[in-house]
Each structure stands twice: as structure tokens, then as C-alpha cells.
Amino acid sequence: MDNLGSDRNRVEWKSVLQEALMEINPDKLKEKVAQAEVAIFQRLQALGRSTDSAEARHALQDASNALLALKRELLKFPDWRPE
């Protein structure tokens, strides 16, 4: 990925997450959550194994946790927890 794509992805996941968090239509929420999860995953891939990305990874983890809460509380997904 070129720098332009990387820069766009750096900001894009935040706007896609914001759209999911602001969505009030339950029918659209599932799709918005899925889009945000993809954007977060793509950002994690772009970060690779860089050791100077701890703050970015923490923000992405927080975003993932927010999406999981949306899925459980609003979309009534099963309460899945890792062992």
C-alpha cells in the first residue's frame, strides 16, 4: 500500500467507526458495524508489526470493544467472551 492509501486508512477507520456509533436505524447498524470492523482490521494490517504503534493499537482495541458492546446491547449478539 502506498503512503496515500496508508494515510487514508489511518483516518478512514475512525470515520467508519463514528458512523456505526451514531447509527440509530437497527437495520443499518449491523452493516455499519461490519464496515467498521473491516476498517479496523485493515488499519491493524497496515500497522504490521511496527513497534512504534502502541498508541494506535490501543485506540483500535478501544474501537473494537465499542463495536462489541454495540453488537451485544443493540444487535443482541450472543455474549461471547474469550477463555
PELINCOR-V842221 format. One record per residue. SS is DSSP state (alpha for helix, beta for strand, coil for the rest). PSI is psi as a letter, one per 40 degrees, with the letter a starting at -180 (none if undefined). D_LAST is the distance of its C-alpha to the last C-alpha in whole Angstrom. Layout:
ss=SS psi=PSI d_last=D_LAST
ss=SS psi=PSI d_last=D_LAST
//
This chain:
ss=coil psi=h d_last=35
ss=coil psi=i d_last=38
ss=alpha psi=d d_last=38
ss=alpha psi=d d_last=39
ss=alpha psi=d d_last=36
ss=alpha psi=d d_last=34
ss=alpha psi=d d_last=35
ss=alpha psi=d d_last=35
ss=alpha psi=d d_last=31
ss=alpha psi=d d_last=31
ss=alpha psi=d d_last=32
ss=alpha psi=d d_last=32
ss=alpha psi=d d_last=28
ss=alpha psi=d d_last=29
ss=alpha psi=d d_last=31
ss=alpha psi=d d_last=29
ss=alpha psi=d d_last=27
ss=alpha psi=d d_last=29
ss=alpha psi=d d_last=31
ss=alpha psi=d d_last=27
ss=alpha psi=d d_last=27
ss=alpha psi=e d_last=31
ss=coil psi=h d_last=31
ss=coil psi=e d_last=32
ss=coil psi=h d_last=33
ss=alpha psi=d d_last=30
ss=alpha psi=d d_last=31
ss=alpha psi=d d_last=31
ss=alpha psi=d d_last=28
ss=alpha psi=d d_last=25
ss=alpha psi=d d_last=27
ss=alpha psi=d d_last=28
ss=alpha psi=d d_last=24
ss=alpha psi=d d_last=24
ss=alpha psi=d d_last=26
ss=alpha psi=d d_last=25
ss=alpha psi=d d_last=21
ss=alpha psi=d d_last=24
ss=alpha psi=d d_last=26
ss=alpha psi=d d_last=23
ss=alpha psi=d d_last=22
ss=alpha psi=d d_last=25
ss=alpha psi=d d_last=26
ss=alpha psi=d d_last=23
ss=alpha psi=d d_last=25
ss=alpha psi=d d_last=28
ss=alpha psi=d d_last=27
ss=coil psi=b d_last=26
ss=coil psi=f d_last=25
ss=coil psi=h d_last=27
ss=coil psi=e d_last=27
ss=coil psi=f d_last=29
ss=coil psi=f d_last=27
ss=alpha psi=d d_last=24
ss=alpha psi=d d_last=25
ss=alpha psi=d d_last=25
ss=alpha psi=d d_last=22
ss=alpha psi=d d_last=21
ss=alpha psi=d d_last=23
ss=alpha psi=d d_last=21
ss=alpha psi=d d_last=18
ss=alpha psi=d d_last=19
ss=alpha psi=d d_last=21
ss=alpha psi=d d_last=18
ss=alpha psi=d d_last=16
ss=alpha psi=d d_last=20
ss=alpha psi=d d_last=20
ss=alpha psi=d d_last=16
ss=alpha psi=d d_last=18
ss=alpha psi=d d_last=21
ss=alpha psi=d d_last=19
ss=alpha psi=d d_last=18
ss=alpha psi=d d_last=21
ss=coil psi=d d_last=24
ss=coil psi=e d_last=23
ss=coil psi=f d_last=21
ss=coil psi=i d_last=18
ss=coil psi=i d_last=15
ss=coil psi=g d_last=12
ss=coil psi=h d_last=10
ss=coil psi=h d_last=6
ss=coil psi=i d_last=4
ss=coil psi=none d_last=0
//
